[in-house]
Amino acid sequence: MKTSRILYLSIIPIFAVSCHTAKPVAVKRTVPTKSVSKAPDLRTLESSFSGRVPKVNDEILKDAEKYLGAPYKYGGITSSGFDCSGFTCKVFAEKELKLPRRSTDQAATGKQIDIRDVMPGDLVFFATGGGSKVSHVGIVHDIGEDGEVKFIHASTSRGVIISSLNEAYWNKAFLHAQRVF
């Protein structure tokens, strides 16, 4: 009984201290700002694509298409499951073209190109979490007569699919295009 009374009396001061109204604390944060040069609305751009694709690009796309429907798997690099950069690595490796494993590293490989100059086989990069950090990659699949850019990629929700830069989600997340080979 004496032990429980001592315990009870020792807990009361804790509640008395913790139940008072706290004064708001002002925290000053310095967040570096980086100007992000977002592309204009991709749904209204005209493409300079001539319709000609180098043979290796055509072969890359054929290899990519055979994985349509493969499921998404974080860290996956096989047809039993791909993540976005695992998918691009696998497809390019089948033509003995080596890409870095991470999408952020792939984004620094080759030469950055204007979205109006992309052709099938080029890579497109996205910041799916907002901001300007690369978090997703796809392979340009085709460019419509109206300039619509479609790309093949490993989507977290639907696996390997073909999407369009005209879709609001991808249009907003688009960062840049890269010609790697």
Summary of the structure (lengths in Angstrom):
residues: 181
radius of gyration: 24.9
end to end distance: 80.1
largest distance: 90.0
contacts: 477
relative contact order: 0.17
helix: 30%
strand: 22%
